[in-house]
Amino acid sequence: MSRMPPLTMDEHRELGAVLASMRDELAKTVTRISGHLPKSHPAVQRLLAAVAQIDKARIALEGRMFADHNDGGPEGADISVYYPVRDARRQVTP
């Protein structure tokens, strides 16, 4: 069985920015509704689970990025790809 081609660093950067923004928006939503619903409410629990799943996806993709692009070059893997500064995140429109 042949291995699938790895994601490029540009693809990792795009995914990292999008996933970080999605997580930010979900976390804001949890904060907003937590003032109106108990933490045990199913909606709050599901949103918290979604945040956790995005975090797990980011961790897995970051691991793959380091496995595929850890060559030490200027375009190599970097922790800021999946955990970008706020200005580098993509705007998510609902």
C-alpha positions as a Markdown table, in Angstrom:
| # | Residue | x | y | z |
|---|---|---|---|---|
| 1 | Met | 0.0 | 0.0 | 0.0 |
| 2 | Ser | 1.5 | 3.4 | -1.0 |
| 3 | Arg | 1.6 | 6.2 | 1.4 |
| 4 | Met | -0.5 | 9.3 | 0.7 |
| 5 | Pro | 1.5 | 12.5 | 0.0 |
| 6 | Pro | 2.0 | 14.7 | 3.0 |
| 7 | Leu | 0.3 | 18.0 | 3.5 |
| 8 | Thr | 2.4 | 20.9 | 2.4 |
| 9 | Met | 3.5 | 23.5 | 4.9 |
| 10 | Asp | 1.1 | 26.0 | 3.3 |
| 11 | Glu | -1.7 | 23.5 | 3.8 |
| 12 | His | -0.7 | 23.0 | 7.5 |
| 13 | Arg | -0.6 | 26.8 | 8.0 |
| 14 | Glu | -4.1 | 27.2 | 6.5 |
| 15 | Leu | -5.5 | 24.3 | 8.6 |
| 16 | Gly | -3.8 | 25.7 | 11.7 |
| 17 | Ala | -5.3 | 29.1 | 11.2 |
| 18 | Val | -8.7 | 27.8 | 10.5 |
| 19 | Leu | -8.8 | 25.3 | 13.4 |
| 20 | Ala | -7.5 | 28.0 | 15.8 |
| 21 | Ser | -10.3 | 30.3 | 14.8 |
| 22 | Met | -12.9 | 27.7 | 15.0 |
| 23 | Arg | -11.8 | 26.8 | 18.5 |
| 24 | Asp | -11.8 | 30.5 | 19.5 |
| 25 | Glu | -15.4 | 30.9 | 18.3 |
| 26 | Leu | -16.6 | 27.8 | 20.0 |
| 27 | Ala | -14.9 | 28.9 | 23.3 |
| 28 | Lys | -16.5 | 32.3 | 23.0 |
| 29 | Thr | -19.9 | 30.6 | 22.5 |
| 30 | Val | -19.4 | 28.5 | 25.5 |
| 31 | Thr | -18.6 | 31.6 | 27.6 |
| 32 | Arg | -21.6 | 33.4 | 26.3 |
| 33 | Ile | -24.1 | 30.7 | 27.0 |
| 34 | Ser | -22.6 | 29.7 | 30.3 |
| 35 | Gly | -24.1 | 32.8 | 31.8 |
| 36 | His | -27.5 | 31.4 | 30.9 |
| 37 | Leu | -27.2 | 27.6 | 31.2 |
| 38 | Pro | -25.6 | 25.4 | 33.8 |
| 39 | Lys | -22.3 | 23.7 | 32.9 |
| 40 | Ser | -24.2 | 20.4 | 33.0 |
| 41 | His | -26.6 | 21.4 | 30.3 |
| 42 | Pro | -26.3 | 19.2 | 27.2 |
| 43 | Ala | -25.6 | 22.1 | 24.9 |
| 44 | Val | -22.8 | 23.4 | 27.0 |
| 45 | Gln | -21.4 | 19.8 | 27.3 |
| 46 | Arg | -21.5 | 19.3 | 23.6 |
| 47 | Leu | -19.8 | 22.6 | 22.8 |
| 48 | Leu | -17.1 | 21.8 | 25.3 |
| 49 | Ala | -16.6 | 18.4 | 23.7 |
| 50 | Ala | -16.4 | 20.1 | 20.3 |
| 51 | Val | -13.6 | 22.4 | 21.6 |
| 52 | Ala | -11.8 | 19.3 | 23.0 |
| 53 | Gln | -12.1 | 17.5 | 19.6 |
| 54 | Ile | -10.6 | 20.5 | 17.8 |
| 55 | Asp | -7.8 | 20.5 | 20.3 |
| 56 | Lys | -7.2 | 16.7 | 19.6 |
| 57 | Ala | -7.2 | 17.3 | 15.8 |
| 58 | Arg | -4.7 | 20.2 | 16.2 |
| 59 | Ile | -2.4 | 17.9 | 18.3 |
| 60 | Ala | -2.6 | 15.1 | 15.8 |
| 61 | Leu | -2.0 | 17.4 | 12.8 |
| 62 | Glu | 0.9 | 19.1 | 14.5 |
| 63 | Gly | 2.5 | 15.7 | 15.1 |
| 64 | Arg | 2.1 | 14.8 | 11.5 |
| 65 | Met | 3.5 | 18.1 | 10.4 |
| 66 | Phe | 6.6 | 17.6 | 12.6 |
| 67 | Ala | 7.0 | 14.0 | 11.2 |
| 68 | Asp | 6.8 | 15.2 | 7.6 |
| 69 | His | 8.6 | 18.6 | 7.7 |
| 70 | Asn | 11.1 | 18.6 | 10.6 |
| 71 | Asp | 14.1 | 19.4 | 8.4 |
| 72 | Gly | 15.2 | 22.5 | 10.3 |
| 73 | Gly | 14.8 | 24.7 | 7.2 |
| 74 | Pro | 13.1 | 28.0 | 7.2 |
| 75 | Glu | 9.9 | 26.4 | 5.8 |
| 76 | Gly | 10.1 | 23.5 | 8.3 |
| 77 | Ala | 7.6 | 22.6 | 11.0 |
| 78 | Asp | 7.0 | 25.2 | 13.7 |
| 79 | Ile | 4.8 | 25.1 | 16.8 |
| 80 | Ser | 3.1 | 28.4 | 15.9 |
| 81 | Val | 1.5 | 26.7 | 12.8 |
| 82 | Tyr | -1.3 | 25.0 | 14.9 |
| 83 | Tyr | -1.1 | 27.5 | 17.7 |
| 84 | Pro | -0.8 | 30.8 | 15.8 |
| 85 | Val | -0.8 | 34.3 | 17.4 |
| 86 | Arg | -4.3 | 35.9 | 17.3 |
| 87 | Asp | -3.5 | 38.0 | 14.2 |
| 88 | Ala | -2.6 | 35.0 | 12.1 |
| 89 | Arg | -5.9 | 33.2 | 12.7 |
| 90 | Arg | -8.6 | 33.1 | 10.0 |
| 91 | Gln | -11.9 | 34.8 | 10.6 |
| 92 | Val | -14.6 | 32.3 | 10.9 |
| 93 | Thr | -18.0 | 33.4 | 9.6 |
| 94 | Pro | -21.0 | 31.6 | 11.1 |
